[in-house]
């Protein structure tokens, strides 16, 4: 049986950030990641301005800037069916007036490397949590299975679930989850990109269909929105039907859509929007998607998860150091992060209801809603461009951005 002060389950953005910040406070922390590496495609790859500022405070900004990445300086914000608004991120305050697009595995490698520099940080890859350890009504650690199939136990003063929207820890906890539903799922796939192609983030809309495209430099990461639960039916129509849909929606891809010649090249993202009314139990805390699964709209999920992690480290570092973590310490994390979570999810529900659902209401390629007159909000933002700073701030910085605690800050040279 092994011991640590904080067991972090899940090596995604929230888990790696929490592990790093706690380790810089001198807290013994162990991060358990069930995969052997971070190399999984089509994960949240948008690093927003608030996270870029946080990386600067942690002394990691220069190393992040040196990694291959793309910069998004304008956002296409859908406002009604057939209409969208281009929001200029140059209106943001602070040094980062953009969103960075970088493969998530590169960000996680950066955080893991920084964590390994701290003597109290341990990262164990290929270790899958299979259950929770409980004593006298309190979670006191986890059961796990390692890459060699061996079972083990890790005891901890606090266990933090950072294992995403299908959290095994959340399921084992018995804590309730409130589902809000979502009208869509997303097919992710890649197509080659040429120098003459559009740059940044782009949106294609047609009869009953919407395609989003992210410029990755040498290729496009494309997301085709489909009606919730229609994946199996549409796949049964064959890959050629999929190719025709994309070519009709975005004719510039007609000459290269053949690169997607198998359903193995099309990955399904099952969109969920949910929230736990209570994120904690004695000895246990859920954060990030484990506590509140976000829609992929605007790519805010990764940044909310990172902000959850920083708030968690700020509130738990001192109690963990003195060996006395109380239920109230876990409550403080949820109280801090509750409002930005609820407001962001409410905005996503509005987009689901008024923008996405009308587009997907009919069968793909049949009818559709067609363009509508721009909404009052669209007309107002176009008439007074300075007001675009509001949606730019909400998306790229967030409603309650977190900053690195003093104990975690480093200069870029350290």
MONOR-V679645 format. One record per pair of residues at least 12 apart in sequence whose ideal C-beta (glycine too) atoms are under 10 Angstrom apart, sorted by the first residue. I is the first residue (numbers start at 1). GAP is how many residues later the second one is. Records with the same first field share a line. If there is no record, write none. Layout:
I->GAP + GAP
//
This chain:
1->132 + 140 + 151 + 152 + 153 + 154
2->28 + 120 + 122 + 139 + 142 + 150 + 151 + 152 + 153 + 154
3->25 + 27 + 137 + 138 + 150 + 151 + 152 + 153 + 154
4->23 + 24 + 25 + 26 + 27 + 28 + 116 + 118 + 137 + 150 + 151 + 152 + 153 + 154 + 155
5->17 + 21 + 22 + 23 + 24 + 25 + 115 + 151 + 152 + 153 + 311 + 314 + 315 + 316 + 318 + 320
6->12 + 13 + 16 + 17 + 21 + 22 + 23 + 24 + 25 + 114 + 150 + 151 + 152 + 153 + 154 + 279 + 306 + 307 + 310 + 311 + 314 + 319
7->22 + 23 + 24 + 25 + 115 + 122 + 126 + 132 + 133 + 134 + 135 + 137 + 147 + 148 + 149 + 150 + 151 + 152 + 153 + 154 + 162 + 276 + 277
8->14 + 21 + 22 + 23 + 24 + 25 + 114 + 115 + 148 + 150 + 151 + 152 + 153 + 154 + 155 + 279 + 301 + 304
9->21 + 22 + 23 + 24 + 25 + 118 + 119 + 120 + 123 + 133 + 135 + 145 + 147 + 150 + 151 + 152 + 153 + 154 + 155 + 158 + 159 + 160 + 161 + 275 + 277 + 281
10->21 + 22 + 23 + 24 + 119 + 150 + 151 + 152 + 153 + 154 + 157 + 158 + 159 + 277 + 278 + 279 + 280 + 295
11->20 + 21 + 22 + 23 + 24 + 26 + 27 + 97 + 100 + 101 + 104 + 112 + 113 + 114 + 116 + 151 + 152
12->19 + 21 + 26 + 28 + 31 + 32 + 92 + 95 + 96 + 99 + 150 + 151 + 152 + 276 + 277 + 278 + 290 + 293 + 294 + 297
13->30 + 31 + 34 + 38 + 91 + 94 + 95 + 98 + 149 + 275 + 276 + 288 + 289 + 290 + 291 + 292 + 293 + 295 + 296
14->146 + 147 + 148 + 149 + 150 + 272 + 273 + 274 + 275 + 276 + 277 + 287 + 288 + 290 + 291 + 292 + 293 + 294 + 295 + 296 + 298
15->14 + 16 + 17 + 18 + 93 + 96 + 108 + 145 + 146 + 147 + 148 + 149 + 272 + 273 + 275 + 290 + 294
16->15 + 17 + 22 + 91 + 92 + 93 + 94 + 95 + 96 + 98 + 99 + 105 + 107 + 146 + 290 + 293
17->34 + 37 + 38 + 41 + 90 + 91 + 94 + 97 + 98 + 145 + 271 + 288 + 289 + 290 + 291 + 292 + 293 + 295 + 296 + 385 + 387 + 391
18->13 + 93 + 97 + 142 + 144 + 267 + 269 + 270 + 287 + 288 + 290 + 291 + 292 + 293 + 294 + 295 + 298
19->12 + 13 + 92 + 93 + 95 + 96 + 99 + 101 + 102 + 103 + 104 + 141 + 143 + 290 + 294
20->38 + 40 + 90 + 91 + 92 + 93 + 94 + 95 + 96 + 97 + 98 + 101 + 103 + 289 + 290 + 293 + 384 + 388
21->33 + 37 + 90 + 93 + 94 + 97 + 288 + 289 + 290 + 291 + 292 + 293 + 295 + 296 + 381 + 383 + 384 + 386 + 387
22->93 + 96 + 98 + 99 + 136 + 138 + 287 + 290 + 291 + 292 + 294 + 295 + 298 + 299 + 383 + 385 + 386
23->91 + 92 + 93 + 94 + 95 + 96 + 97 + 98 + 99 + 290 + 294 + 385
24->34 + 35 + 90 + 91 + 93 + 94 + 96 + 97 + 289 + 293 + 380 + 381 + 383 + 384 + 385 + 386
25->93 + 95 + 288 + 289 + 291 + 292 + 293 + 295 + 296 + 380 + 381 + 382 + 383
26->92 + 93 + 94 + 291 + 294 + 295 + 381
27->91 + 93 + 94 + 130 + 131 + 286 + 289 + 290 + 291 + 292 + 293 + 294 + 380
28->91 + 92 + 93 + 94 + 128 + 129 + 292 + 293
29->86 + 89 + 91 + 92 + 93 + 94 + 127 + 129 + 131 + 284 + 291
30->90 + 91 + 92 + 93 + 94 + 97 + 112 + 124 + 126
31->80 + 81 + 84 + 90 + 91 + 92 + 93 + 94 + 96 + 129 + 131
32->90 + 91 + 92 + 93 + 94 + 95 + 96 + 97 + 110 + 112 + 114 + 122 + 127 + 130 + 131
33->75 + 79 + 90 + 91 + 92 + 93 + 94 + 95 + 96 + 129 + 130
34->90 + 91 + 92 + 93 + 94 + 95 + 96 + 110 + 111 + 112 + 113 + 129 + 134
35->90 + 91 + 92 + 93 + 112
36->89 + 90 + 91 + 111
37->68 + 71 + 72 + 88 + 89
38->65 + 66 + 67 + 68 + 69 + 70 + 71 + 73 + 74 + 87
39->64 + 65 + 66 + 69 + 70
40->63 + 64 + 65 + 68 + 227
41->62 + 63 + 64 + 147 + 148 + 149 + 180 + 226
42->61 + 62 + 144 + 145 + 146 + 147 + 148 + 179 + 180 + 181 + 225 + 226 + 227 + 254
43->60 + 61 + 62 + 64 + 65 + 121 + 145 + 226 + 258 + 259
44->60 + 63 + 245 + 250 + 252 + 255 + 256 + 257 + 258 + 259 + 261
45->24 + 25 + 55 + 56 + 57 + 58 + 59 + 60 + 61 + 62 + 169 + 171 + 176 + 254 + 257
46->26 + 53 + 54 + 55 + 56 + 58 + 155 + 168 + 250 + 252 + 253 + 254 + 255 + 256 + 257 + 349 + 350
47->17 + 22 + 25 + 49 + 51 + 52 + 53 + 54 + 55 + 57 + 59 + 60 + 252 + 255 + 256 + 259
48->24 + 41 + 44 + 48 + 50 + 51 + 52 + 250 + 251 + 252 + 254 + 255 + 256 + 258 + 259 + 347 + 348 + 349 + 350 + 353
49->40 + 43 + 44 + 45 + 46 + 47 + 48 + 49 + 50 + 51 + 254 + 343 + 344 + 346 + 347 + 348 + 349 + 352
50->42 + 44 + 46 + 250 + 253 + 254 + 256 + 257 + 260 + 343 + 346 + 347 + 348 + 350 + 351 + 352 + 353
51->13 + 45 + 48 + 49 + 56 + 251 + 252 + 254 + 255 + 256 + 259 + 345 + 346 + 347 + 350 + 351
52->12 + 13 + 42 + 43 + 44 + 45 + 46 + 47 + 48 + 251 + 344 + 345
53->41 + 42 + 43 + 344 + 348 + 349 + 350 + 351
54->249 + 252 + 253 + 255 + 256 + 347 + 348 + 349 + 350 + 354
55->41 + 45 + 52 + 55 + 56 + 59 + 251 + 349 + 357
56->38 + 39 + 40 + 348 + 353 + 356
57->253 + 345 + 346 + 347 + 348 + 349 + 351 + 352 + 353
58->52 + 53 + 56 + 252 + 346 + 350 + 351 + 352 + 354
59->55 + 345 + 349 + 350 + 351 + 352 + 353 + 354 + 355
60->47 + 50 + 51 + 53 + 54 + 344 + 350 + 352
61->34 + 35 + 351
62->349 + 350 + 351
63->47 + 50 + 51 + 349
64->36 + 38 + 42 + 43 + 46 + 47
65->35 + 347
66->44
67->33 + 35 + 36 + 39 + 40 + 42 + 43
68->34 + 35 + 38 + 148 + 149 + 150
69->31 + 32 + 33 + 34 + 37 + 38 + 147 + 148
70->28 + 29 + 30 + 31 + 32 + 129 + 130 + 131 + 144 + 145 + 146 + 147
71->18 + 25 + 26 + 27 + 28 + 29 + 30 + 31 + 128 + 129 + 144
72->17 + 26 + 27 + 28 + 29 + 127 + 128 + 129 + 142 + 143 + 227 + 324
73->14 + 15 + 16 + 17 + 19 + 24 + 25 + 26 + 126 + 127 + 128
74->12 + 13 + 14 + 15 + 16 + 24 + 25 + 125 + 126 + 127 + 314 + 318
75->12 + 13 + 14 + 24 + 125 + 126 + 128 + 223 + 224 + 313 + 316 + 317 + 320 + 321
76->124 + 125 + 126 + 127 + 136 + 137
77->126 + 220 + 221 + 274 + 278 + 300 + 301 + 304 + 311 + 314 + 315 + 317 + 318
78->125 + 127 + 132 + 134 + 219 + 273 + 276 + 277 + 278 + 281 + 300
79->272 + 275 + 276 + 293 + 295 + 296 + 297 + 298 + 299 + 300 + 302 + 312
80->274 + 275 + 278 + 289 + 291 + 292 + 293 + 294 + 295 + 297 + 298
81->124 + 129 + 273 + 274 + 275 + 276 + 277 + 278 + 280 + 287 + 288 + 289 + 290 + 291
82->123 + 124 + 273 + 276 + 277 + 286 + 287 + 288 + 289 + 290 + 291 + 292
83->122 + 272 + 288 + 289 + 290 + 291 + 292 + 295 + 296
84->119 + 121 + 271 + 290 + 294
85->289 + 290 + 292 + 293 + 294 + 296 + 297 + 303 + 306
86->114 + 115 + 117 + 295 + 296 + 299 + 302
87->294 + 298 + 300 + 301 + 302 + 303 + 304 + 305 + 306 + 307 + 308 + 309
88->297 + 298 + 300 + 301 + 304
89->299 + 300 + 302 + 303 + 304 + 306 + 307 + 308
90->298 + 299 + 302
91->294 + 295 + 296 + 297 + 298 + 299 + 300 + 301 + 302 + 305
92->297 + 300 + 301 + 303 + 304 + 305
93->296 + 299 + 300 + 304
94->302 + 303 + 307
96->300 + 301
97->295 + 299
98->102 + 298
99->101 + 102 + 199 + 200 + 204 + 293 + 296 + 297
101->99 + 100 + 113 + 114 + 115 + 116 + 120 + 198
102->114
103->113 + 118
104->198
107->195 + 199
111->12 + 195
112->13
114->296
117->293 + 297
118->290
122->32
124->20 + 22 + 23 + 30
125->21 + 22
126->19 + 20 + 21 + 22
127->15 + 17 + 18 + 19 + 20 + 23 + 25 + 27
128->14 + 15 + 16 + 17 + 18 + 19 + 35 + 40
129->12 + 13 + 14 + 15 + 16 + 25 + 30 + 32 + 34 + 38 + 39 + 40 + 43
130->12 + 13 + 14 + 15 + 21 + 22 + 38 + 42
131->12 + 13 + 14 + 20 + 22 + 37 + 38 + 40 + 41
132->27 + 29 + 36 + 37 + 39 + 40 + 41 + 42 + 149 + 151 + 152
133->20 + 21 + 22 + 23 + 26 + 150
134->38 + 39 + 147 + 148 + 149 + 150
135->20 + 148
136->146
137->144 + 145 + 146
138->19 + 143 + 144 + 145 + 146 + 189
139->17 + 18 + 19 + 20 + 22 + 30 + 33 + 34 + 141 + 142 + 143 + 144 + 145 + 146
140->13 + 14 + 15 + 16 + 17 + 18 + 19 + 142 + 143 + 144
141->12 + 13 + 14 + 15 + 16 + 17 + 18 + 142
142->12 + 13 + 14 + 17 + 19 + 26 + 27 + 30 + 142
143->29
156->127 + 128 + 164 + 169
157->126 + 159 + 162 + 163 + 166 + 167 + 168
158->122 + 124 + 125 + 126 + 127 + 154 + 158 + 161 + 162 + 167 + 171 + 172
159->14 + 122 + 124 + 125 + 126 + 127
160->120 + 124 + 125 + 126 + 127 + 128 + 130 + 148 + 149 + 152 + 153 + 156 + 170 + 173
161->12 + 14 + 115 + 118 + 123 + 124 + 125 + 126 + 127 + 128 + 129 + 130
162->123 + 124 + 125 + 126 + 127 + 128 + 129 + 143 + 146 + 147 + 150
163->123 + 125 + 126 + 127
164->124 + 125 + 126 + 129 + 137 + 141
165->105 + 106 + 107 + 108 + 109 + 123 + 124 + 125 + 126 + 127 + 128 + 129 + 136
166->104 + 106 + 123 + 124 + 127
167->109 + 119 + 121 + 122 + 123 + 124 + 126
168->122
169->115 + 116 + 117 + 121
170->104 + 106 + 109 + 114 + 116 + 119 + 120 + 121 + 123
171->119
172->112
173->103 + 105 + 106 + 107 + 108 + 111 + 113 + 117
174->107
175->101 + 102 + 103 + 104 + 105 + 106 + 109 + 111 + 116
176->100 + 101 + 102
177->95 + 97 + 98 + 99 + 100 + 109 + 113 + 114 + 115 + 116
178->95 + 96 + 97 + 98 + 99 + 114
179->93 + 94 + 95 + 96 + 114
180->92 + 93 + 94 + 95 + 113 + 115 + 165 + 166 + 168 + 169 + 172
181->47 + 90 + 91 + 92 + 93 + 168 + 171
182->46 + 88 + 89 + 90 + 91 + 92 + 111 + 113 + 114 + 115 + 166 + 167 + 170 + 174 + 175
183->42 + 44 + 45 + 46 + 88 + 90 + 112 + 169 + 170 + 172 + 173 + 174 + 175 + 176 + 177 + 178
184->26 + 39 + 41 + 42 + 43 + 44 + 45 + 46 + 85 + 86 + 87 + 111 + 112 + 113 + 168 + 172 + 173 + 175 + 176
185->39 + 40 + 41 + 42 + 43 + 44 + 45 + 46 + 49 + 83 + 84 + 85 + 86 + 87 + 175
186->24 + 26 + 36 + 37 + 38 + 39 + 40 + 45 + 81 + 82 + 83 + 84 + 85 + 109 + 110
187->24 + 35 + 36 + 37 + 38 + 39 + 44 + 47 + 48 + 55 + 58 + 59 + 73 + 76 + 78 + 79 + 80 + 81 + 82
188->24 + 26 + 33 + 34 + 35 + 36 + 77 + 78 + 79 + 80 + 81 + 108
189->31 + 32 + 33 + 34 + 35 + 53 + 57 + 68 + 70 + 71 + 74 + 76 + 77 + 78
190->26 + 28 + 29 + 30 + 31 + 32 + 69 + 70 + 75 + 76 + 77
191->22 + 28 + 29 + 30 + 31 + 55 + 59 + 61 + 62 + 65 + 66 + 67 + 68 + 69 + 74
192->26 + 27 + 28 + 61 + 64 + 67
193->20 + 22 + 23 + 24 + 25 + 26 + 27 + 28 + 63
194->24 + 26 + 58 + 62
196->56
197->16 + 18 + 23 + 55 + 56
198->15 + 17 + 22 + 52 + 54
199->16 + 18
200->13 + 14 + 15
201->12 + 13 + 14 + 97 + 98
202->12 + 13 + 18 + 20 + 48
204->18 + 20 + 42 + 45 + 46 + 47 + 48 + 49
205->20 + 44 + 45 + 150 + 154 + 163 + 164 + 165 + 166
206->39 + 42 + 43 + 44 + 153 + 158 + 159 + 162 + 164
207->41 + 42 + 152 + 155 + 156 + 157 + 158 + 159 + 160 + 161 + 162 + 163
208->19 + 37 + 41 + 150 + 151 + 152 + 153 + 154 + 155 + 156 + 157 + 158 + 159 + 160 + 161 + 162
209->15 + 16 + 17 + 36 + 37 + 39 + 40 + 41 + 150 + 151 + 153 + 154 + 155 + 156 + 157 + 159
210->13 + 14 + 15 + 16 + 39 + 145 + 146 + 149 + 150 + 158
211->12 + 13 + 14 + 34 + 35 + 38 + 39 + 42
212->12 + 13 + 84 + 85
213->37 + 40
214->85
219->40
220->30 + 33 + 36
222->24 + 28 + 31 + 35 + 38 + 44
223->44 + 46 + 73
224->18 + 21 + 22 + 25 + 26 + 42 + 140
225->44 + 46 + 71 + 131 + 134 + 135 + 139
226->16 + 19 + 42 + 45 + 134 + 138
227->129 + 130 + 132 + 133 + 134 + 135 + 136 + 137
228->42 + 43 + 129 + 132
229->41
230->130 + 133 + 134
231->32 + 35 + 37 + 39
232->36
234->29 + 32 + 130
235->28 + 31 + 33
237->127
238->25
239->18 + 19 + 21 + 22 + 23 + 24 + 25 + 26 + 27
240->18 + 21
241->123 + 124
242->15 + 18 + 21 + 23 + 24 + 122
243->14 + 15 + 16 + 17 + 18
244->13 + 121
245->12 + 119 + 120
246->14
248->117
249->115 + 116
269->27
270->23
271->22 + 23 + 24 + 25 + 26 + 77 + 81 + 85
272->17 + 20 + 21 + 22 + 23
273->19 + 20 + 21 + 22 + 24 + 72 + 75 + 76 + 79
274->15 + 17 + 18 + 19 + 20 + 71
275->16 + 17 + 18 + 19 + 63 + 66 + 67 + 70
276->14 + 15 + 16 + 17 + 58 + 65
277->57
278->13 + 52 + 53 + 56
279->12 + 13 + 29 + 33 + 51 + 52 + 54 + 55 + 56 + 58 + 59 + 62
280->47 + 48 + 49 + 50 + 51 + 52 + 53 + 54
281->46 + 49
282->43 + 44 + 45 + 48
283->42 + 44 + 47
284->46
285->23 + 27 + 30 + 31 + 40 + 44 + 45 + 46 + 48 + 49
286->22 + 44 + 47 + 48
287->17 + 18 + 19 + 20 + 21 + 22 + 24 + 25 + 46 + 47 + 50 + 54
288->13 + 14 + 16 + 17 + 18 + 19 + 20 + 21 + 24 + 49
289->12 + 13 + 15 + 16 + 19
290->15 + 18
291->13 + 14 + 17 + 42 + 43 + 46 + 47 + 50
292->12 + 13 + 16 + 45 + 46 + 48 + 49 + 50 + 52 + 53
293->52
294->47 + 50 + 51 + 54
295->49 + 50 + 52 + 53 + 54 + 56 + 57 + 61
296->52
297->47 + 50 + 51 + 52 + 53 + 54 + 55 + 58 + 59 + 98
298->46 + 49 + 50 + 53 + 93 + 96 + 97 + 98
299->96 + 97
300->40 + 44 + 45 + 47 + 48 + 94 + 95 + 96 + 98
301->43 + 47
303->41 + 92 + 93 + 94 + 95 + 98 + 99
304->33 + 36 + 37 + 40 + 41 + 94 + 95 + 96 + 98
306->92 + 95 + 96
307->29 + 30 + 33 + 34 + 91 + 92 + 93 + 94 + 95 + 96
308->25 + 26 + 28 + 29 + 32 + 33 + 94
309->24 + 28 + 93
310->27 + 91 + 92 + 93 + 94 + 95 + 98
311->21 + 22 + 23 + 24 + 25 + 26 + 29 + 89 + 91 + 94
312->17 + 18 + 20 + 21 + 22 + 24 + 25 + 90
313->20 + 89 + 91 + 92 + 94 + 95
314->18 + 19 + 22 + 88 + 89 + 90 + 91 + 92 + 93 + 94
315->13 + 14 + 15 + 16 + 17 + 18 + 20 + 21 + 90
316->13 + 14 + 16 + 17
317->88 + 90 + 91
318->87 + 89
319->13
321->86
336->64 + 66
337->63 + 65
338->62
339->60 + 61
340->54 + 58 + 59 + 60 + 61 + 62
341->58 + 59
342->57
343->51 + 55 + 56 + 57
344->50 + 51 + 54 + 55 + 56
347->44 + 47 + 48 + 52
354->21
357->12
358->12 + 14
377->14
//
